[in-house]
Amino acid sequence: MDFNVAEGDKLDLADLLQGENSGNLEQYLHFTASGSDTLVQISSAGAFKDGNYSTATDQQILLKGVALSSLALDTSSDSHIITELLKNNLKTD
């Protein structure tokens, strides 16, 4: 997926997530740096608990050329990444 924050791109997951709110998005989204790309793992039912990512993932989005390090988020938790993305680039409602 060609995703460019500087061009105003947004990640719209509103139709994919069920029962989410800004306080529980860590149960739905997990971010992993993959070289110069970012892998977004999604549990549409909010089943990410206790680090259970691989078995609860039902969708994945690879953001090519979007390194978490370029967003100064490479050492951040999912919670911090979500907070930063909600400011401009992530739509969940």
trRosetta pair geometry for C-beta under 8 A, 3 or more apart (Angstrom, degrees):
i j d omega theta_ij theta_ji phi_ij phi_ji
1 61 6.0 -10 3 -173 146 95
1 62 6.4 150 15 79 89 58
1 63 5.7 -47 73 -105 104 51
1 64 6.4 159 56 9 46 87
2 9 8.0 -151 119 -95 67 158
2 64 6.6 -36 -87 61 48 105
2 65 7.5 13 -132 39 61 126
3 9 5.0 -169 -155 117 64 152
3 11 7.0 15 -134 -71 138 94
3 63 4.5 -48 37 -146 138 101
3 64 7.5 131 21 45 85 58
3 65 7.6 173 55 69 70 89
3 66 5.1 -24 81 -43 109 142
4 7 4.0 49 96 17 116 111
4 9 5.2 106 55 -2 54 126
4 65 7.8 -14 -82 102 81 120
4 66 7.7 -149 -89 -80 40 103
5 8 7.8 58 179 -63 35 15
5 9 6.4 -82 -82 50 30 90
5 66 7.4 110 -22 -128 98 113
5 71 7.0 108 -17 -98 160 110
5 88 7.6 79 -157 103 98 123
5 89 5.7 -48 -119 -88 92 147
9 89 6.9 37 97 -143 65 103
10 88 7.6 -125 -101 144 92 61
10 89 5.3 -161 -120 -154 59 50
10 90 7.0 -175 -166 -71 81 16
10 91 5.5 45 160 -14 125 109
11 40 7.4 134 -158 -52 151 173
11 61 7.4 139 -144 108 118 162
11 63 7.9 -57 -85 -82 126 127
11 85 6.9 -22 40 -174 122 128
11 89 6.0 49 10 148 88 83
11 90 5.1 -15 65 -109 101 66
11 91 7.0 -179 87 24 49 71
12 15 7.7 35 140 10 95 88
12 91 4.4 -9 -114 62 70 119
13 16 4.7 -69 -167 47 76 117
13 17 5.3 55 139 -17 105 107
13 28 8.0 139 139 145 145 128
13 29 7.8 163 34 -79 177 118
13 42 7.0 -164 -140 -122 134 138
13 90 7.1 -12 14 -167 109 85
13 91 6.8 162 29 83 60 62
13 92 5.4 -9 73 -105 97 69
14 17 7.2 -65 -138 37 19 94
14 91 5.5 -38 -41 131 105 95
14 92 5.8 142 -87 -176 62 20
14 93 5.8 -6 -121 109 105 6
16 42 6.5 -9 143 169 134 150
16 44 5.4 -107 165 -113 76 104
16 59 6.5 -60 -165 22 134 165
17 20 4.2 -13 151 -3 131 135
17 28 5.2 30 -127 -158 119 150
17 42 7.5 -111 -78 -165 87 112
17 44 5.9 -147 -106 -145 41 60
17 46 7.5 74 -160 -56 93 88
17 92 5.7 -14 42 -157 146 96
18 44 5.8 53 5 157 97 82
18 45 5.9 -13 58 -105 115 52
18 46 7.3 -116 73 -12 72 99
19 24 8.0 -38 128 86 83 141
19 45 7.6 31 35 -156 121 50
19 46 6.0 -84 82 -8 109 139
20 24 6.1 -147 -144 81 62 95
20 25 5.8 63 -167 -94 118 68
20 27 7.8 -169 -111 69 88 97
20 28 5.2 -17 -97 -32 128 157
20 46 6.3 172 -81 -75 81 116
20 92 5.6 -83 103 171 133 128
21 24 5.7 59 51 25 76 95
21 25 7.6 -115 86 -46 32 80
22 25 6.4 -21 -145 -22 32 116
22 86 6.4 76 -129 -133 108 158
22 92 7.6 152 -78 60 64 137
24 27 5.0 -20 169 20 89 119
24 28 7.2 81 123 -11 79 102
24 46 6.4 18 141 -144 117 132
25 28 5.3 -66 -155 45 51 109
25 29 5.5 -6 164 21 89 114
25 82 4.8 156 99 -157 133 149
25 86 7.9 -175 -2 -64 167 123
25 92 6.6 -100 -105 -84 120 168
26 29 6.9 -74 -116 58 27 76
26 30 8.0 65 -163 -80 60 69
26 48 6.7 -121 144 95 60 123
26 78 5.0 116 -126 104 88 123
26 79 5.5 -19 -73 -75 126 78
26 82 6.7 -118 -67 -8 69 153
27 43 6.9 -84 150 72 62 125
27 46 4.0 36 123 -168 115 85
27 47 7.0 109 175 12 90 10
27 48 5.0 174 -158 58 40 83
27 49 6.4 10 -126 -65 93 77
28 42 6.4 0 167 -153 75 71
28 43 5.5 -132 -134 64 43 78
28 44 7.3 49 -145 -113 97 19
28 46 4.9 -39 -69 -97 84 68
28 48 6.6 -135 -35 17 12 116
29 40 6.4 -30 -154 -166 95 96
29 41 7.3 137 -159 77 43 58
29 42 6.2 -11 -101 -105 64 67
29 43 7.9 -132 -52 26 30 75
29 48 7.6 -103 40 14 21 155
29 78 6.4 164 102 -169 83 116
29 82 6.1 131 75 -89 135 114
30 40 7.5 144 74 -161 47 48
30 41 4.3 -15 62 59 100 107
30 42 8.0 -157 26 -66 73 30
30 43 8.0 51 -6 -10 103 97
30 48 5.8 175 -44 -128 113 153
30 53 4.9 -63 42 -122 173 124
30 57 7.6 -83 40 -87 122 106
30 78 5.6 -57 -120 -100 53 137
31 38 6.1 -16 -162 -174 98 109
31 39 7.3 147 -157 80 46 55
31 40 5.9 -17 -101 -104 72 67
31 41 7.7 -155 -70 21 26 76
31 68 6.7 118 150 -87 123 130
31 73 7.8 -15 120 134 153 124
31 78 5.8 155 20 -112 91 77
31 81 5.0 -85 23 116 154 169
32 38 7.2 149 75 -161 44 60
32 39 4.5 -16 63 61 98 105
32 41 7.0 42 -2 -13 110 107
33 37 7.9 136 -166 83 50 48
33 38 6.2 -38 -107 -106 49 71
33 39 7.9 -137 -55 20 2 82
33 67 6.6 45 -142 -157 102 72
33 68 4.6 -94 -83 21 104 120
33 69 7.0 61 -127 -24 141 88
33 74 5.7 36 -69 -137 149 85
34 37 4.7 -30 78 77 97 95
34 38 6.7 155 24 -105 86 18
34 39 5.0 65 -18 -21 129 105
34 62 7.4 -54 55 -137 145 99
35 67 7.4 -88 123 -102 45 105
36 64 8.0 36 105 -172 90 55
36 65 6.0 -3 137 -117 107 39
36 66 8.0 111 153 43 65 21
36 67 4.8 -63 -150 -62 50 112
37 62 5.7 5 171 -176 134 93
37 63 6.1 161 -166 81 76 56
37 64 5.2 -31 -111 -115 112 43
37 65 6.7 9 -92 -13 71 27
37 66 6.5 44 -145 50 47 64
37 67 7.0 -13 -21 -80 12 63
38 62 7.5 157 81 -158 44 49
38 63 4.4 -5 59 54 94 112
38 66 4.9 -60 13 98 112 95
38 67 6.7 157 -47 -119 91 22
38 68 5.5 112 -98 -48 116 83
39 60 6.3 -19 -168 -167 95 107
39 61 7.5 151 -159 79 48 47
39 62 5.6 -21 -103 -104 70 72
39 63 7.7 -157 -74 20 23 75
40 60 6.8 151 80 -159 56 54
40 61 4.4 -8 57 58 109 96
40 62 7.8 -162 22 -76 73 25
40 63 6.6 60 -15 -19 106 105
41 48 7.9 119 109 -85 109 132
41 53 5.5 69 104 -173 158 108
41 57 4.4 -64 -169 -112 108 124
41 59 7.7 144 -164 85 45 55
41 60 5.6 -20 -106 -105 60 83
42 57 6.7 87 57 -147 41 75
42 58 6.7 -69 98 61 81 69
42 59 4.1 -19 63 69 119 99
42 60 6.9 -168 17 -79 85 33
42 61 7.1 49 -20 -4 118 97
43 46 5.9 145 106 -75 107 8
43 47 4.4 -132 -179 43 141 79
43 48 4.9 178 10 -31 141 87
43 56 4.5 -8 -102 145 132 101
43 57 6.1 -86 -71 -97 77 37
43 58 6.2 89 -127 11 48 91
44 58 5.5 -65 7 66 100 128
44 59 6.4 72 -45 0 102 117
45 58 7.6 63 5 5 91 140
47 52 7.1 -73 141 100 85 117
47 56 3.8 -155 102 -149 108 122
48 52 6.3 -174 -142 72 47 73
48 53 6.0 25 -126 -96 104 66
48 56 5.4 178 -76 96 56 145
49 52 5.7 3 63 30 58 114
49 56 7.8 119 17 -58 68 164
52 55 5.9 -49 -180 51 94 100
52 56 5.2 80 123 -14 95 122
53 56 6.3 -83 -141 49 21 97
53 57 5.9 34 167 -44 67 107
54 57 6.2 -44 -145 10 23 115
57 60 6.3 33 173 -63 127 92
63 66 3.8 -37 134 44 116 131
66 70 7.1 -123 -161 56 46 126
66 71 7.5 23 -178 -30 86 119
67 70 4.4 95 66 -4 92 101
67 71 7.5 -177 95 2 55 82
67 74 7.2 -3 156 -82 88 111
68 71 5.8 -66 -157 46 40 103
68 73 4.5 -96 -171 86 89 87
68 74 4.2 133 105 -88 100 59
68 76 7.3 -144 179 35 122 100
68 81 7.1 -48 -134 -109 115 124
69 72 7.4 33 -171 -84 37 27
69 73 7.6 -120 -72 53 21 53
69 74 3.8 18 -78 -49 69 138
71 74 7.9 138 59 -38 75 70
71 84 7.2 131 158 131 118 145
73 76 4.4 -55 -163 20 71 133
73 80 6.8 -179 -141 115 95 103
73 81 5.1 97 -178 -102 135 86
73 84 6.2 -139 -88 48 130 157
76 80 3.9 -116 -171 84 115 128
76 81 5.2 141 104 -51 124 80
76 84 7.6 4 161 -2 171 134
77 80 4.9 98 52 7 75 98
77 81 7.1 -139 96 -2 40 88
78 81 5.7 -58 -147 40 33 112
78 82 6.0 35 156 -21 68 108
79 82 5.9 -56 -148 36 26 111
79 83 6.4 29 153 -21 62 106
80 83 5.6 -51 -147 34 32 114
80 84 6.4 29 156 -15 65 105
81 84 5.9 -59 -151 39 29 108
81 85 6.2 23 155 -14 66 111
82 85 5.8 -59 -143 42 29 108
82 86 6.1 35 158 -27 65 106
82 90 7.0 -85 -150 66 60 169
83 86 5.9 -54 -148 29 26 113
83 87 7.4 39 150 -32 56 95
84 87 5.9 -43 -168 9 37 117
85 88 7.4 -100 -166 57 37 62
85 89 5.0 -79 -154 71 74 93
85 90 3.7 58 140 -19 107 124
86 90 5.3 -52 -79 64 48 111
86 92 7.7 -38 -109 5 95 114
